[in-house]
């Protein structure tokens, strides 16, 4: 009899029609790489110890059991016998009493009056009256006139000129990922779909902060300003402090693709030098 397909604890074995062949699927929970197709690092497998106690066989990759579990021929245990109960009583309980009990009050209260009063009285009566009471007498308090007080005359204070509010945005970097650098991409040319604040690896390293913010996928707390046509005076290439934006401008076609030790491309830090829009 051929192998039957089954799934257990993340392991799936699929039987195929070819003789003595089957497909083995193992579900892995790992951190994805940049393209989301493979694990970022090689997973380690922990194979359980082989062998089962006497009288048992392997019924799964990590479980032993009776041999009959392989073909489903195990018989169920006999059901437990029903508990032995005594015969029900032959005499039924007494019927409920027809008269109400004395508890909680020993003497019933007086019946309410048949006719309600027209309006409530100011002071409640000790006992209900037979005739309805008259309307309550309402005493109107004396009317007083509040004194008119003239508002104090004050001199308007001299208001100091208010400075124009400063922008709360910050200049955000556009640091490319190692994968982008190795494959000739940067934050402005690579696809950001499913990246930025949607991936923990990106959130941890803050890749492409400006581009992610511009795409509506900015990191928490970021408020990136629009790029101005300015060169970052602190940027320099990873091999020399002299390789600044001015040095890049001597040969921008090649040097705008240089990177710093912090993996920031010259084209993102030296926009006045490298961005064609800034030269117009």
Secondary structure as the mmCIF struct_conf table of DSSP 4:
data_model
#
loop_
_struct_conf.conf_type_id
_struct_conf.id
_struct_conf.beg_label_comp_id
_struct_conf.beg_label_asym_id
_struct_conf.beg_label_seq_id
_struct_conf.end_label_comp_id
_struct_conf.end_label_asym_id
_struct_conf.end_label_seq_id
HELX_LH_PP_P HELX_LH_PP_P1 UNK A 2 UNK A 5
STRN STRN1 UNK A 6 UNK A 8
TURN_TY1_P TURN_TY1_P1 UNK A 9 UNK A 10
STRN STRN2 UNK A 11 UNK A 15
BEND BEND1 UNK A 17 UNK A 18
TURN_TY1_P TURN_TY1_P2 UNK A 19 UNK A 20
STRN STRN3 UNK A 22 UNK A 26
STRN STRN4 UNK A 32 UNK A 32
TURN_TY1_P TURN_TY1_P3 UNK A 34 UNK A 35
BEND BEND2 UNK A 36 UNK A 38
STRN STRN5 UNK A 39 UNK A 39
BEND BEND3 UNK A 40 UNK A 41
HELX_LH_PP_P HELX_LH_PP_P2 UNK A 47 UNK A 50
TURN_TY1_P TURN_TY1_P4 UNK A 54 UNK A 55
STRN STRN6 UNK A 57 UNK A 60
TURN_TY1_P TURN_TY1_P5 UNK A 61 UNK A 62
STRN STRN7 UNK A 63 UNK A 65
HELX_RH_3T_P HELX_RH_3T_P1 UNK A 67 UNK A 69
TURN_TY1_P TURN_TY1_P6 UNK A 70 UNK A 72
HELX_LH_PP_P HELX_LH_PP_P3 UNK A 74 UNK A 83
HELX_LH_PP_P HELX_LH_PP_P4 UNK A 85 UNK A 89
BEND BEND4 UNK A 90 UNK A 91
HELX_LH_PP_P HELX_LH_PP_P5 UNK A 92 UNK A 97
BEND BEND5 UNK A 98 UNK A 99
HELX_LH_PP_P HELX_LH_PP_P6 UNK A 100 UNK A 101
BEND BEND6 UNK A 104 UNK A 104
BEND BEND7 UNK A 106 UNK A 107
HELX_LH_PP_P HELX_LH_PP_P7 UNK A 108 UNK A 113
BEND BEND8 UNK A 114 UNK A 115
BEND BEND9 UNK A 118 UNK A 119
BEND BEND10 UNK A 122 UNK A 123
BEND BEND11 UNK A 126 UNK A 127
BEND BEND12 UNK A 130 UNK A 131
HELX_LH_PP_P HELX_LH_PP_P8 UNK A 132 UNK A 143
HELX_LH_PP_P HELX_LH_PP_P9 UNK A 145 UNK A 148
HELX_LH_PP_P HELX_LH_PP_P10 UNK A 150 UNK A 153
HELX_LH_PP_P HELX_LH_PP_P11 UNK A 155 UNK A 167
STRN STRN8 UNK A 170 UNK A 170
HELX_LH_PP_P HELX_LH_PP_P12 UNK A 171 UNK A 173
HELX_LH_PP_P HELX_LH_PP_P13 UNK A 175 UNK A 177
HELX_RH_AL_P HELX_RH_AL_P1 UNK A 178 UNK A 182
TURN_TY1_P TURN_TY1_P7 UNK A 183 UNK A 184
TURN_TY1_P TURN_TY1_P8 UNK A 187 UNK A 189
BEND BEND13 UNK A 190 UNK A 190
TURN_TY1_P TURN_TY1_P9 UNK A 193 UNK A 194
HELX_RH_3T_P HELX_RH_3T_P2 UNK A 196 UNK A 198
BEND BEND14 UNK A 199 UNK A 199
HELX_RH_AL_P HELX_RH_AL_P2 UNK A 200 UNK A 205
TURN_TY1_P TURN_TY1_P10 UNK A 206 UNK A 208
HELX_RH_AL_P HELX_RH_AL_P3 UNK A 209 UNK A 214
TURN_TY1_P TURN_TY1_P11 UNK A 215 UNK A 216
HELX_LH_PP_P HELX_LH_PP_P14 UNK A 218 UNK A 219
TURN_TY1_P TURN_TY1_P12 UNK A 220 UNK A 221
STRN STRN9 UNK A 224 UNK A 224
HELX_LH_PP_P HELX_LH_PP_P15 UNK A 225 UNK A 228
BEND BEND15 UNK A 229 UNK A 229
STRN STRN10 UNK A 231 UNK A 231
TURN_TY1_P TURN_TY1_P13 UNK A 233 UNK A 234
BEND BEND16 UNK A 238 UNK A 239
TURN_TY1_P TURN_TY1_P14 UNK A 241 UNK A 242
BEND BEND17 UNK A 244 UNK A 244
HELX_RH_AL_P HELX_RH_AL_P4 UNK A 245 UNK A 248
HELX_RH_3T_P HELX_RH_3T_P3 UNK A 249 UNK A 251
HELX_RH_AL_P HELX_RH_AL_P5 UNK A 252 UNK A 255
TURN_TY1_P TURN_TY1_P15 UNK A 256 UNK A 257
STRN STRN11 UNK A 259 UNK A 259
TURN_TY1_P TURN_TY1_P16 UNK A 261 UNK A 262
STRN STRN12 UNK A 265 UNK A 265
HELX_RH_AL_P HELX_RH_AL_P6 UNK A 266 UNK A 269
STRN STRN13 UNK A 270 UNK A 270
HELX_RH_AL_P HELX_RH_AL_P7 UNK A 271 UNK A 274
HELX_RH_3T_P HELX_RH_3T_P4 UNK A 276 UNK A 279
#
